[in-house]
Amino acid sequence: MTNFYDYNEAIRIPSMVVIDHEGNNLGVLTKFDALAIAKEAELDLVLVSPSAKPPVARIVDYSKLKYERSKKARKGQSKQIENKEWWFSPTINERDIQIKLNKAKEFLTKGGNAKLTVKWKRKAMPEQLKSVMDKILIEIADYAKPVSEVLREGRNLSILVKQK
């Protein structure tokens, strides 16, 4: 599918099959006859299939045709799932966990994935990291499900979750 079409005077082919704005086949016409019909209907002559034998042109509104083709191309594109990450410290307050998880819940309802990471700090013990991650998993169990296992990334623990 080409993005740009030759139309009106830019068409360099002397004769072509012409389809009018109602979809009727007008047969093989010369470029000048087809242009006259298009101007009479206050529309454009657009070459839609230059490689066909004989080439095919349509009498349509060129800007509307371009818009519809671009809309169809955009519809075919897939939406990317957005990911966001929330960091938790091993000495985090219970209320702060709730606030961050509420923000993550809002994001999950919009269709994204959330990465929840417990970040290691100097004086923290590995048991503290694990206990904070367990609290997080208990809190999110109602509205999110894990996409991956709890992963150890260097000194951090993280998990990727999505909405149930």
PLY file of the C-alpha trace (Angstrom):
ply
format ascii 1.0
element vertex 164
property float x
property float y
property float z
element edge 163
property int vertex1
property int vertex2
end_header
0.00 0.00 0.00
1.52 3.30 -1.08
1.29 6.38 1.06
0.99 8.93 -1.72
-0.90 8.66 -4.98
-0.57 10.59 -8.19
-3.68 12.66 -8.69
-5.18 15.12 -11.16
-2.52 16.67 -13.44
0.34 14.71 -11.81
-0.90 11.51 -13.50
1.39 10.74 -16.45
-0.54 7.82 -17.93
-2.52 8.67 -21.11
-5.41 6.20 -20.60
-6.78 4.24 -17.63
-9.78 2.39 -16.24
-11.86 4.94 -14.32
-14.15 4.22 -11.37
-16.47 7.06 -10.39
-17.31 8.28 -6.86
-20.30 5.90 -6.63
-18.18 2.83 -7.48
-19.37 2.46 -11.09
-16.81 1.37 -13.70
-16.70 3.99 -16.48
-14.36 1.89 -18.63
-11.08 2.89 -20.24
-10.89 6.68 -20.64
-8.18 9.12 -21.57
-6.60 11.22 -18.85
-8.29 14.40 -20.13
-11.77 12.85 -20.28
-11.38 11.44 -16.78
-10.14 14.79 -15.44
-13.15 16.53 -17.00
-15.55 14.12 -15.28
-13.73 14.57 -11.94
-13.79 18.37 -12.17
-17.49 18.29 -13.06
-18.14 16.30 -9.86
-15.79 18.67 -7.92
-13.60 15.74 -6.93
-10.10 14.48 -7.75
-8.86 11.85 -10.19
-6.58 9.58 -8.17
-4.39 6.85 -9.67
-4.90 3.98 -7.20
-3.29 1.10 -9.11
-0.58 2.27 -11.54
0.90 -1.21 -12.04
-2.37 -2.82 -13.23
-2.93 -3.45 -16.94
-4.60 -1.05 -17.76
-3.96 1.26 -14.76
-6.91 2.05 -12.47
-7.95 5.52 -11.31
-10.81 6.59 -9.04
-12.78 9.77 -8.85
-12.77 10.61 -5.12
-11.92 13.36 -2.66
-8.11 12.99 -2.41
-7.78 14.34 1.13
-10.53 12.01 2.36
-8.83 9.02 0.70
-5.49 9.91 2.33
-7.18 10.27 5.73
-8.94 6.91 5.47
-5.73 5.13 4.40
-3.74 6.67 7.28
-6.53 5.77 9.73
-6.46 2.17 8.51
-2.66 2.06 8.86
-2.86 3.41 12.43
-5.52 0.86 13.34
-3.20 -1.96 12.33
-0.45 -0.79 14.65
-0.36 -2.58 17.96
-0.44 -0.68 21.21
2.59 -1.05 23.38
2.08 -1.97 26.99
3.62 0.62 29.21
5.65 -0.41 32.24
6.32 1.67 35.34
8.47 0.90 38.31
7.91 1.69 41.98
10.81 1.54 44.44
10.47 0.50 48.06
13.08 0.74 50.77
13.51 -2.06 53.32
12.75 0.39 56.15
9.61 1.81 54.51
6.62 2.78 56.63
3.38 0.78 56.24
1.49 3.92 55.16
4.07 4.68 52.48
3.66 1.18 51.09
-0.11 1.80 50.85
0.37 5.11 49.04
2.75 3.65 46.46
0.56 0.59 45.90
-2.51 2.82 45.37
-0.61 4.68 42.65
0.40 1.36 41.13
-3.22 0.18 41.26
-4.38 3.29 39.36
-1.75 2.60 36.73
-2.72 -1.06 36.45
-6.37 -0.18 35.82
-5.21 1.78 32.75
-3.73 -1.41 31.28
-0.04 -1.09 32.09
2.34 -3.37 33.95
3.93 -2.41 37.24
7.37 -3.40 38.42
7.63 -3.34 42.19
11.20 -3.27 43.48
12.57 -3.41 47.01
15.87 -1.55 46.84
18.72 -2.66 49.09
20.19 -0.02 51.39
23.53 -0.16 53.24
22.36 -1.26 56.66
19.49 -3.48 55.52
19.50 -7.21 56.03
18.29 -9.63 53.34
15.47 -10.70 55.65
14.17 -7.11 55.66
14.04 -7.07 51.85
12.12 -10.34 51.85
9.65 -9.19 54.51
8.86 -5.96 52.62
8.36 -7.92 49.39
6.04 -10.34 51.22
3.98 -7.38 52.54
3.73 -5.99 49.02
2.62 -9.34 47.57
-0.08 -9.70 50.25
-1.37 -6.16 49.60
-1.57 -6.51 45.80
-3.09 -10.01 45.76
-6.65 -8.62 45.43
-6.17 -6.59 42.25
-2.96 -7.77 40.57
-1.35 -11.00 39.53
2.37 -11.61 39.06
3.73 -11.85 35.53
7.09 -13.11 36.79
8.52 -14.64 39.94
10.26 -12.51 42.54
13.61 -11.85 40.91
16.88 -10.91 42.53
18.49 -8.19 40.39
21.85 -7.52 41.95
21.02 -6.56 45.52
17.38 -5.71 44.77
14.22 -7.84 44.76
11.62 -7.10 42.09
8.43 -8.50 40.65
6.42 -7.59 37.54
2.62 -7.55 38.01
-0.43 -6.83 35.86
-4.12 -6.30 36.59
-6.25 -9.40 37.28
0 1
1 2
2 3
3 4
4 5
5 6
6 7
7 8
8 9
9 10
10 11
11 12
12 13
13 14
14 15
15 16
16 17
17 18
18 19
19 20
20 21
21 22
22 23
23 24
24 25
25 26
26 27
27 28
28 29
29 30
30 31
31 32
32 33
33 34
34 35
35 36
36 37
37 38
38 39
39 40
40 41
41 42
42 43
43 44
44 45
45 46
46 47
47 48
48 49
49 50
50 51
51 52
52 53
53 54
54 55
55 56
56 57
57 58
58 59
59 60
60 61
61 62
62 63
63 64
64 65
65 66
66 67
67 68
68 69
69 70
70 71
71 72
72 73
73 74
74 75
75 76
76 77
77 78
78 79
79 80
80 81
81 82
82 83
83 84
84 85
85 86
86 87
87 88
88 89
89 90
90 91
91 92
92 93
93 94
94 95
95 96
96 97
97 98
98 99
99 100
100 101
101 102
102 103
103 104
104 105
105 106
106 107
107 108
108 109
109 110
110 111
111 112
112 113
113 114
114 115
115 116
116 117
117 118
118 119
119 120
120 121
121 122
122 123
123 124
124 125
125 126
126 127
127 128
128 129
129 130
130 131
131 132
132 133
133 134
134 135
135 136
136 137
137 138
138 139
139 140
140 141
141 142
142 143
143 144
144 145
145 146
146 147
147 148
148 149
149 150
150 151
151 152
152 153
153 154
154 155
155 156
156 157
157 158
158 159
159 160
160 161
161 162
162 163
